Amino acid sequence: MVSSRVRVKVSSVTGVRDPEGREGYRIEFVEVREKPPVVMMTSPEVPKEIGRMVVQISRGIQKSLPGGSVRQYELRKITLMFTAEELEAFELKPYPNNIYELIISKGNLSFKKV
């Protein structure tokens, strides 16, 4: 059985009305991913001491830039639209910044609170 697990965060919950006038909710999820480490290398012709110093200075500059110390990033993943009854039946109580594990298996979606 092939299944996929994705860590998602509730980005926003918005009240909406469907074309028939029923009240509902639009829930936007973003995937939370770990930022890969930055690999820095210097030329083999540069002495080791200078190379280490250049790498340290580069890391310090990257951390001082806006967003340089962020260890995660977010990708828009899925938007769901539910009526109030459908949301209750789905047994999901989404609030912004809640983190869930989205499990995709055999054509089914399920959410597990982290």
Buried (B, 14 or more C-beta within 10 A) or exposed (E): EEEEEBBBBBBEBEEEEEEEEEEBBEBBBBBBEEEEEEEEEBEEEEEEEEBEEBBEEEEEEEEEEEEEEEEEEEEEBBEBEBBEEBBEEBEBEBEEEBEBEBBBEEEEEBBEEE
